[in-house]
Amino acid sequence: ANVKEEKLQKLQQVLDAVEAKKLKAVVTLFDFYGNYEVLDWTLNHRHAETIVSRFKNHEAILAWDIKNEPNLDFESRGKQNVLAWLEHMLLVVKSIDDKHLVTIGWSNVESAPILKEKVDFVSFHYYEDRANFEQSYVALKTKIPNKQIVLGEFGESSYGGFWKPFAGSEEKQATYFKEMQQVLTAQNISF
């Protein structure tokens, strides 16, 4: 609930740099957050309120992303808890800023239709086999025919470590990116 001023100043610097380059930003309000219990909703409200109130008039803002990949918390935190929290936070943000768009950054295509009626545009991430992307996107578009869909993140993971010893090389990442760019351009997909 108590957002540090130094963090707000860093966000100010980022947004100012975005504006100077004549770009727009989608600001994610919650990431690596996992407590969706009702007892914390007031604290979360204050967090969102502080950030959105401070930056809602910044020219670089395009949209607010309530939470990065909340569907990854369904199993551990309870899907209904996460969804109730998301719906509440959507209302909170829209009550503070009715000028900018609001979305949720789902971790995959399968989750993208969740709460589609509540968001201004649908956002999802894709780190799966590139060969399956186009078919997955077309299927998603049939489920959500009347709303803008944005691919918020995509790529081949560079994460490596004990649990994933075969990280994507720079060459694999470049190839993946190039192949995705061809599909995104051909299908006129926002990303």
FENFENTA-V327031 format. One record per residue. N is the residue number from 1. SS is DSSP state (hx for helix, st for strand, lp for the rest). OMEGA is omega in degrees with one decimal (none if undefined). Layout:
BEGIN
n	ss	omega
N	SS	OMEGA
N	SS	OMEGA
END
This chain:
BEGIN
n	ss	omega
1	lp	-178.1
2	lp	-178.9
3	lp	-177.8
4	lp	-179.3
5	hx	-179.8
6	hx	176.8
7	hx	176.6
8	hx	178.3
9	hx	176.5
10	hx	177.0
11	hx	176.2
12	hx	179.9
13	hx	179.9
14	hx	-179.2
15	hx	177.1
16	hx	177.9
17	hx	177.1
18	hx	179.9
19	hx	-179.4
20	hx	178.8
21	lp	-179.4
22	lp	176.0
23	lp	176.1
24	lp	-176.8
25	st	168.6
26	st	-175.1
27	st	177.4
28	st	-175.9
29	st	-179.1
30	st	174.5
31	lp	-176.2
32	lp	177.4
33	lp	-175.0
34	lp	179.7
35	lp	-176.4
36	lp	-177.9
37	lp	-178.3
38	hx	-179.3
39	hx	179.3
40	hx	-175.4
41	hx	179.6
42	hx	177.4
43	hx	178.6
44	hx	177.0
45	hx	179.9
46	hx	179.1
47	hx	-179.6
48	hx	-178.9
49	hx	-179.3
50	hx	-176.2
51	hx	-176.3
52	hx	179.3
53	hx	-176.9
54	hx	-171.1
55	hx	-175.7
56	lp	178.9
57	lp	178.8
58	lp	-176.4
59	lp	-177.4
60	lp	-176.4
61	st	170.7
62	st	-175.4
63	st	174.8
64	st	174.0
65	st	-174.6
66	st	-174.8
67	st	175.8
68	st	173.1
69	lp	-177.9
70	hx	179.8
71	hx	175.9
72	hx	178.7
73	hx	-176.3
74	hx	-175.4
75	hx	-175.0
76	hx	-175.1
77	hx	-179.0
78	lp	-176.1
79	hx	-177.6
80	hx	176.1
81	hx	-178.7
82	hx	-178.5
83	hx	178.3
84	hx	178.6
85	hx	-179.7
86	hx	179.5
87	hx	178.1
88	hx	-177.6
89	hx	174.2
90	hx	178.4
91	hx	-179.7
92	hx	-176.4
93	hx	179.8
94	hx	178.2
95	hx	179.8
96	hx	-176.2
97	lp	179.5
98	lp	-177.4
99	lp	-174.6
100	lp	178.6
101	st	178.7
102	st	-179.9
103	st	174.9
104	st	-177.8
105	st	-179.1
106	st	-175.0
107	lp	-177.2
108	lp	-179.8
109	lp	-175.6
110	lp	-178.0
111	lp	-173.5
112	lp	-179.7
113	lp	-178.1
114	lp	179.6
115	lp	-178.8
116	lp	179.3
117	lp	-174.3
118	lp	-177.0
119	lp	179.0
120	lp	171.7
121	lp	-177.4
122	st	-179.7
123	st	177.4
124	st	-179.5
125	st	-178.2
126	st	177.0
127	lp	-177.8
128	lp	-178.6
129	lp	-178.4
130	hx	-176.7
131	hx	-178.4
132	hx	-172.7
133	hx	-173.9
134	hx	178.9
135	hx	179.2
136	hx	-179.9
137	hx	-180.0
138	hx	177.9
139	hx	178.2
140	hx	-179.6
141	hx	177.1
142	hx	177.1
143	hx	-177.6
144	lp	-173.5
145	lp	-171.1
146	lp	-179.7
147	lp	177.4
148	lp	177.9
149	st	-178.0
150	st	172.5
151	st	-172.7
152	st	177.8
153	st	170.9
154	st	177.0
155	lp	173.8
156	lp	-174.5
157	lp	174.2
158	lp	-178.5
159	lp	175.3
160	lp	179.3
161	lp	-176.8
162	lp	-176.3
163	lp	179.7
164	lp	-173.0
165	lp	-176.1
166	lp	-179.4
167	lp	177.4
168	lp	178.1
169	lp	177.5
170	hx	178.8
171	hx	178.8
172	hx	179.1
173	hx	-179.8
174	hx	178.8
175	hx	178.7
176	hx	-178.6
177	hx	-179.1
178	hx	179.6
179	hx	177.7
180	hx	179.9
181	hx	179.2
182	hx	179.8
183	hx	-179.1
184	hx	178.6
185	hx	-178.1
186	hx	-177.3
187	hx	-178.2
188	lp	-177.5
189	lp	177.1
190	st	178.7
191	lp	none
END
